Amino acid sequence: MKEKELPLHLREDNLSEETKTLISSLPLSKDVIGNLYNYKGCWYYPNTLQGVLNFEKGFKPQETDIILASFPKSGTTWLKALTIALFERLKNDTSSDHVLQTDNPHGLVPFLEMSLYLKSSTPDLSKFSSPRVFSTHMPLHTLQLPLTDSPCKIVYVCRNVKDVLVSLWHFRCAHLKKEVDMESLFESLCSGVGSFGPIWENVLSYWRGSLEDPKKVLFMRYEEMKSEPNAQVKRLAEFLGCPFTEEEKEDGSVDKLVELCSLRNLSSMEINNSGKTFNSVPYSTFFRKGEVGDFKNHLTPEMENKIDMIIQEKYNGSGLKF
């Protein structure tokens, strides 16, 4: 695929002279899409790095801001849908159409570095009402730079690395409209050299943040969200300051919200079958199986063992276990 056909955040045509000078001094690697540069321990495509720099320079947090964070393909879309639905239920809206039926979760909760700040350090954020909800794949130490002394809340969702790999592979194939070599993607993940990688550094940054300040950073596991969705949604609601009332718990409101945001329901909505992101990524590519353990259908035992050994080594002593 030619660069001009790629989504804007994956390209290298939106760089300021200042950024071009910076990246000339950064560690460089390449993958099937293009160049990757290591900035503050994290790998980015050039335009995405421009978005990161714009964010660091220009983002002005509000006290009520909420930022939903994740490594790519870890349950981001689902977390966005749940968060939107939690706040929407507080509105006295008599309209028949839920906002999730008229826009995709990624349209409602845009990425800071891959959307809002991609082209400017001063984007117009006036359309966002309080609480403003944004998303990111940046590691916590980079995200925190503009958030110094800000009480805004951060929710991180993490997922089994092997399922992340398989989901990422399917997404890349759809993105590039061609079969991507699984072996090369596997080696990239294991080496830590990939977009927003290393994955273990991304996960650990938020894990440690949640231990240091649990009122500011909520660490969620995709597998627990799948096995006990009602309990995890109530946990999310408590953290965000919009807990379910006893009446809501008794009248089935939690069940209804979980069902509204289910993969089966979201993937059947017209907007998610026909719409696209601002940079032309079809919404349908964000919905696949969402299963726990699907990696067993794609990875060899040797690949599984290698990932397990790496993750065990990297997480050793952190208290984080899978």
Secondary structure as GFF3:
##gff-version 3
##sequence-region A 1 322
A	DSSP	three_ten_helix	3	5	.	.	.	ID=ss1
A	DSSP	three_ten_helix	8	10	.	.	.	ID=ss2
A	DSSP	alpha_helix	17	23	.	.	.	ID=ss3
A	DSSP	beta_strand	28	30	.	.	.	ID=ss4
A	DSSP	beta_strand	35	39	.	.	.	ID=ss5
A	DSSP	beta_strand	42	44	.	.	.	ID=ss6
A	DSSP	alpha_helix	46	58	.	.	.	ID=ss7
A	DSSP	beta_strand	66	70	.	.	.	ID=ss8
A	DSSP	alpha_helix	76	88	.	.	.	ID=ss9
A	DSSP	alpha_helix	99	102	.	.	.	ID=ss10
A	DSSP	alpha_helix	105	108	.	.	.	ID=ss11
A	DSSP	pi_helix	112	116	.	.	.	ID=ss12
A	DSSP	beta_strand	133	136	.	.	.	ID=ss13
A	DSSP	alpha_helix	140	143	.	.	.	ID=ss14
A	DSSP	three_ten_helix	145	147	.	.	.	ID=ss15
A	DSSP	beta_strand	153	158	.	.	.	ID=ss16
A	DSSP	alpha_helix	161	176	.	.	.	ID=ss17
A	DSSP	alpha_helix	182	191	.	.	.	ID=ss18
A	DSSP	alpha_helix	199	212	.	.	.	ID=ss19
A	DSSP	beta_strand	217	221	.	.	.	ID=ss20
A	DSSP	alpha_helix	222	227	.	.	.	ID=ss21
A	DSSP	alpha_helix	229	239	.	.	.	ID=ss22
A	DSSP	alpha_helix	246	250	.	.	.	ID=ss23
A	DSSP	alpha_helix	253	260	.	.	.	ID=ss24
A	DSSP	alpha_helix	263	268	.	.	.	ID=ss25
A	DSSP	alpha_helix	270	274	.	.	.	ID=ss26
A	DSSP	three_ten_helix	283	286	.	.	.	ID=ss27
A	DSSP	three_ten_helix	294	297	.	.	.	ID=ss28
A	DSSP	alpha_helix	301	315	.	.	.	ID=ss29
###
